[in-house]
Amino acid sequence: MIEQHEIARLERTPIEDVAERLGLHVNRHKALCPFHDDSHPSLTFNTLTNRYRCYVCDAHGGVIDLVRQVRGCGFLDALKWLDGTSSIVTDVIRRSSFPAPRKRAEIKPDLEWLSTLVQPRILNDAARHFLFEERHLDERVIAWCGLSSIAWPAPCWRYGKPFYDAPSLLIPYYDIDGRLMSVQSRYLGTEDKPRFKFPRGSNCHIYGLQILRYLQPGEDLWITEGCSDCWAMLSSGRKAIAIPSATLLKDKDIEPLRGLNLHMFPDQDKPGEKLFLELRERLPQIVRHQLPSGFKDVGAYYAHLVTR
């Protein structure tokens, strides 16, 4: 049988090292959460307790839990993966000796309720300041994307407790056919709160998919890192989508992009470079473009161009 001290030894493996082995990019004890569609790192690692927690979807646990959840495997397979060998598990042990992990009930966002939050398409003062005074975006683009805003906390389920912080932009994500998939909030306040939030059960890995319906054969499609960069690219007259993380992309996400003329201005930082390289592995036809010196991302460059 597996000795308890062996399990304890594996549980003491530095959790940030394990996260990196699992493909998560850890920066300042945070990473994009793989358990929900995360565009602002919300998975936090505590190196003192050797545990993790996401303050958006509440995924949490220790080293073995992290391996099981990310790899979708059982207890024994997690131990084998951590140990790097199968010798820790003897032939005497049978998988049936351990209860199978309980399957969580599938949670889906309440799209009917979410649609009532974004249908009015009302932009409050904080939203208008951010979009039009700070970012200098085209009002027609913002209207086409269906952005709305809230000035007070709102739930993400019809009878749930407040979830979206306020003031926030509400950013609807649509599929290729224009059907609502979920709504992401972007916090515009000054308190220490998560900048981005998705309701639990959201499965949105690409923003702006509905633009593909208007893409003509041979026309270019631009990939940006975030929604605001996507709005800037659209405001410049180019068709664009946003892909915050390549590690979350599934094959079904990639399929509509194969064979398209793809272009990208990577953000001028390490995460931007990493995203471009990861995307190029999946979509080798992407053409790289360089931003002028002094501009971190497409949004900043666009704002400069329209205000000079």
MIZATOR-689675 format. One record per residue (C-alpha): residue in one letter; z, y, x. Coordinates in steps of 0.02 Angstrom, whole numbers, plus 50000, padded with zeros to 5 digits. Layout:
BEGIN
- A, Z, Y, X
...
This chain:
BEGIN
- M, 50000, 50000, 50000
- I, 49983, 50182, 50051
- E, 50138, 50243, 50137
- Q, 50215, 50400, 50063
- H, 50226, 50482, 50234
- E, 50036, 50463, 50252
- I, 50009, 50554, 50087
- A, 50131, 50689, 50141
- R, 50039, 50707, 50307
- L, 49873, 50736, 50220
- E, 49953, 50858, 50097
- R, 50008, 50962, 50248
- T, 49828, 50985, 50308
- P, 49800, 51175, 50315
- I, 49729, 51216, 50145
- E, 49610, 51351, 50206
- D, 49533, 51226, 50330
- V, 49510, 51104, 50187
- A, 49431, 51240, 50079
- E, 49305, 51279, 50217
- R, 49263, 51094, 50235
- L, 49231, 51092, 50048
- G, 49103, 51232, 50067
- L, 49211, 51379, 50011
- H, 49200, 51539, 50112
- V, 49379, 51598, 50143
- N, 49405, 51780, 50187
- R, 49578, 51860, 50192
- H, 49653, 51708, 50104
- K, 49531, 51720, 49958
- A, 49369, 51634, 49904
- L, 49252, 51629, 49757
- C, 49329, 51509, 49632
- P, 49219, 51353, 49608
- F, 49302, 51314, 49441
- H, 49226, 51460, 49345
- D, 49082, 51581, 49371
- D, 49165, 51695, 49496
- S, 49080, 51847, 49572
- H, 49237, 51928, 49647
- P, 49348, 51811, 49750
- S, 49492, 51761, 49637
- L, 49544, 51595, 49716
- T, 49696, 51636, 49823
- F, 49771, 51529, 49961
- N, 49954, 51534, 50009
- T, 49966, 51473, 50188
- L, 50157, 51465, 50180
- T, 50164, 51346, 50032
- N, 49993, 51269, 50072
- R, 49936, 51290, 49892
- Y, 49799, 51379, 49795
- R, 49788, 51471, 49630
- C, 49651, 51561, 49535
- Y, 49719, 51708, 49438
- V, 49570, 51707, 49319
- C, 49553, 51525, 49262
- D, 49728, 51469, 49322
- A, 49665, 51323, 49426
- H, 49805, 51282, 49548
- G, 49880, 51146, 49655
- G, 49897, 51078, 49831
- V, 49777, 51009, 49960
- I, 49743, 50843, 49872
- D, 49722, 50931, 49705
- L, 49593, 51049, 49782
- V, 49490, 50904, 49850
- R, 49497, 50810, 49685
- Q, 49446, 50961, 49582
- V, 49305, 51023, 49695
- R, 49232, 50850, 49730
- G, 49268, 50781, 49557
- C, 49344, 50624, 49631
- G, 49499, 50519, 49606
- F, 49661, 50514, 49704
- L, 49608, 50376, 49826
- D, 49439, 50453, 49864
- A, 49524, 50620, 49898
- L, 49640, 50536, 50024
- K, 49492, 50450, 50108
- W, 49396, 50614, 50119
- L, 49545, 50707, 50192
- D, 49581, 50570, 50318
- G, 49398, 50554, 50366
- T, 49411, 50365, 50358
- S, 49438, 50229, 50231
- S, 49571, 50144, 50338
- I, 49710, 50234, 50247
- V, 49672, 50131, 50092
- T, 49691, 49944, 50114
- D, 49595, 49808, 50024
- V, 49753, 49766, 49929
- I, 49746, 49931, 49836
- R, 49636, 49932, 49683
- R, 49574, 50089, 49600
- S, 49649, 50024, 49438
- S, 49821, 50037, 49517
- F, 49810, 50224, 49490
- P, 49786, 50301, 49321
- A, 49618, 50389, 49304
- P, 49635, 50577, 49301
- R, 49646, 50644, 49126
- K, 49484, 50720, 49066
- R, 49512, 50897, 49012
- A, 49450, 50948, 48843
- E, 49291, 51049, 48863
- I, 49320, 51233, 48835
- K, 49179, 51347, 48784
- P, 49182, 51535, 48759
- D, 49186, 51593, 48578
- L, 49011, 51667, 48577
- E, 49024, 51726, 48398
- W, 49175, 51832, 48441
- L, 49104, 51891, 48607
- S, 48945, 51949, 48521
- T, 49051, 52065, 48412
- L, 49118, 52148, 48571
- V, 48947, 52186, 48644
- Q, 48847, 52217, 48486
- P, 48904, 52399, 48463
- R, 48839, 52440, 48639
- I, 48957, 52587, 48651
- L, 48985, 52662, 48823
- N, 49148, 52756, 48841
- D, 49177, 52898, 48964
- A, 49234, 52783, 49104
- A, 49080, 52673, 49085
- R, 48959, 52819, 49077
- H, 49038, 52898, 49231
- F, 49021, 52736, 49330
- L, 48843, 52697, 49274
- F, 48762, 52867, 49270
- E, 48864, 52984, 49380
- E, 48915, 52863, 49518
- R, 48769, 52740, 49516
- H, 48634, 52855, 49440
- L, 48558, 52711, 49342
- D, 48420, 52725, 49213
- E, 48493, 52733, 49037
- R, 48346, 52631, 48971
- V, 48390, 52489, 49089
- I, 48573, 52490, 49037
- A, 48521, 52487, 48853
- W, 48400, 52343, 48883
- C, 48535, 52243, 48975
- G, 48650, 52267, 48824
- L, 48800, 52337, 48916
- S, 48950, 52393, 48816
- S, 49128, 52445, 48858
- I, 49307, 52437, 48798
- A, 49446, 52565, 48812
- W, 49587, 52445, 48766
- P, 49625, 52263, 48811
- A, 49528, 52135, 48709
- P, 49540, 51946, 48688
- C, 49404, 51827, 48741
- W, 49438, 51708, 48597
- R, 49448, 51761, 48417
- Y, 49635, 51733, 48404
- G, 49678, 51735, 48588
- K, 49793, 51850, 48683
- P, 49719, 52001, 48772
- F, 49608, 51944, 48916
- Y, 49487, 52083, 48961
- D, 49575, 52226, 49047
- A, 49534, 52406, 49003
- P, 49443, 52514, 49035
- S, 49303, 52392, 49073
- L, 49117, 52370, 49062
- L, 49065, 52219, 48960
- I, 48915, 52132, 49037
- P, 48826, 52003, 48928
- Y, 48743, 51856, 49016
- Y, 48590, 51784, 48928
- D, 48486, 51630, 48958
- I, 48297, 51637, 48983
- D, 48270, 51642, 48795
- G, 48388, 51788, 48771
- R, 48532, 51687, 48697
- L, 48707, 51747, 48740
- M, 48797, 51631, 48862
- S, 48955, 51732, 48899
- V, 49020, 51906, 48933
- Q, 49089, 51964, 49100
- S, 49202, 52116, 49115
- R, 49202, 52238, 49260
- Y, 49367, 52331, 49272
- L, 49347, 52520, 49294
- G, 49530, 52569, 49301
- T, 49641, 52610, 49448
- E, 49776, 52477, 49431
- D, 49780, 52322, 49541
- K, 49686, 52203, 49425
- P, 49541, 52082, 49451
- R, 49378, 52177, 49457
- F, 49279, 52042, 49366
- K, 49330, 51920, 49230
- F, 49242, 51782, 49134
- P, 49316, 51687, 48985
- R, 49365, 51509, 49025
- G, 49223, 51386, 49001
- S, 49089, 51510, 49055
- N, 48947, 51430, 49150
- C, 48844, 51577, 49211
- H, 48774, 51569, 49387
- I, 48628, 51690, 49373
- Y, 48627, 51861, 49292
- G, 48472, 51931, 49207
- L, 48379, 51770, 49171
- Q, 48297, 51848, 49018
- I, 48185, 51950, 49134
- L, 48088, 51790, 49174
- R, 48007, 51800, 49002
- Y, 47921, 51961, 49058
- L, 47870, 51904, 49231
- Q, 47681, 51899, 49250
- P, 47594, 51765, 49357
- G, 47596, 51820, 49539
- E, 47722, 51959, 49506
- D, 47871, 51983, 49623
- L, 48050, 51943, 49573
- W, 48193, 52022, 49670
- I, 48360, 51935, 49698
- T, 48516, 52041, 49715
- E, 48696, 51994, 49747
- G, 48782, 52080, 49601
- C, 48747, 52149, 49428
- S, 48755, 52332, 49481
- D, 48626, 52299, 49619
- C, 48518, 52213, 49488
- W, 48529, 52367, 49375
- A, 48479, 52476, 49523
- M, 48328, 52367, 49561
- L, 48277, 52368, 49377
- S, 48299, 52557, 49373
- S, 48178, 52569, 49520
- G, 48045, 52482, 49415
- R, 48059, 52308, 49491
- K, 48102, 52147, 49399
- A, 48264, 52075, 49465
- I, 48405, 51949, 49439
- A, 48577, 51933, 49521
- I, 48647, 51778, 49606
- P, 48826, 51811, 49665
- S, 48852, 51639, 49745
- A, 48731, 51507, 49806
- T, 48867, 51373, 49814
- L, 48888, 51375, 49625
- L, 48703, 51350, 49587
- K, 48653, 51188, 49504
- D, 48481, 51109, 49512
- K, 48449, 51168, 49334
- D, 48484, 51347, 49390
- I, 48362, 51335, 49535
- E, 48220, 51252, 49440
- P, 48155, 51408, 49348
- L, 48144, 51500, 49515
- R, 48041, 51373, 49609
- G, 47866, 51433, 49647
- L, 47903, 51616, 49606
- N, 47871, 51758, 49727
- L, 48050, 51797, 49777
- H, 48112, 51945, 49878
- M, 48284, 52001, 49933
- F, 48374, 52144, 50020
- P, 48530, 52053, 50084
- D, 48690, 52157, 50083
- Q, 48726, 52222, 50257
- D, 48883, 52118, 50286
- K, 48929, 51938, 50328
- P, 48942, 51879, 50146
- G, 48771, 51955, 50109
- E, 48693, 51869, 50259
- K, 48777, 51704, 50213
- L, 48712, 51715, 50034
- F, 48534, 51746, 50093
- L, 48536, 51599, 50213
- E, 48609, 51483, 50081
- L, 48480, 51539, 49953
- R, 48339, 51515, 50077
- E, 48391, 51334, 50101
- R, 48366, 51304, 49914
- L, 48220, 51426, 49890
- P, 48127, 51435, 50056
- Q, 47994, 51554, 49989
- I, 48115, 51702, 49983
- V, 48050, 51851, 50082
- R, 48184, 51949, 50173
- H, 48182, 52140, 50174
- Q, 48294, 52252, 50278
- L, 48391, 52398, 50206
- P, 48386, 52560, 50305
- S, 48531, 52587, 50425
- G, 48687, 52655, 50343
- F, 48663, 52574, 50172
- K, 48770, 52423, 50130
- D, 48677, 52366, 49975
- V, 48532, 52401, 49858
- G, 48641, 52501, 49738
- A, 48693, 52625, 49872
- Y, 48514, 52644, 49934
- Y, 48447, 52672, 49758
- A, 48579, 52805, 49721
- H, 48530, 52893, 49883
- L, 48345, 52893, 49836
- V, 48368, 52966, 49662
- T, 48489, 53102, 49715
- R, 48412, 53166, 49876
